[in-house]
């Protein structure tokens, strides 16, 4: 039997699993779905068509599923889907999708969203993502698995953050970040690879050497006459048998709506 504090306000229609815990003064809307072993601490608001997966813990004053911060939103029945075993800390906000972005915002499993994090409408966040205090995602952002966003960082709308990438604290990210990349600076520039993260997660020596060589070929060139596509093709020919490197090639060739984040010397 679920435990619902007597001060909580639960709208008719809300679905709450038997093992969920709803804390004091929580407010849940009529279309909310709460899975088993979810715990909402005191003063959490869950609204809209929001589902929260098994084992996720949401801390006080978080607001999940409220109206998107988009003036084009006209009340369409969009959704926010939050996966399993996430830690969502105090004052986090996550918004549902909009008609202009596919009607859905998704958050994967096993993430840590520290105090004051914001996930904008139509964003898609992968598994094992860490967003430190006050990190923010604008609308339509894609964040890959195991990405780490430092405190007070901000990601521009439609930007893609590749998996295993790291964004430094207080960094403004305006362009797409390659998988395994490291970005930092007031206006984020590519500053190398996330080597610390690669080693911590047990990537092989061969994979790391391959990634470092690919990065050197693509981003550390001294040949100003060779365009990015030519450098990518050259690296691909040399490193076609390294799966991790192929993921970078696939990311670059997929070409999102934003430019690619590059080192300062290539941007100038």
Helices and strands as residue ranges (DSSP letters): E 3-4, E 9-10, E 15-16, E 21-22, E 27-28, E 33-34, E 39-40, E 45-46, E 49-52, E 57-58, E 63-64, E 79-82, E 87-88, E 93-94, G 99-101, E 104-107, E 112-113, E 118-119, E 124-125, E 130-131, E 136-137, E 142-143, E 148-149, E 154-155, E 160-161, E 166-167, E 172-173, E 181-184, E 189-193, H 195-200, H 205-219, H 228-238, H 243-254, H 264-267
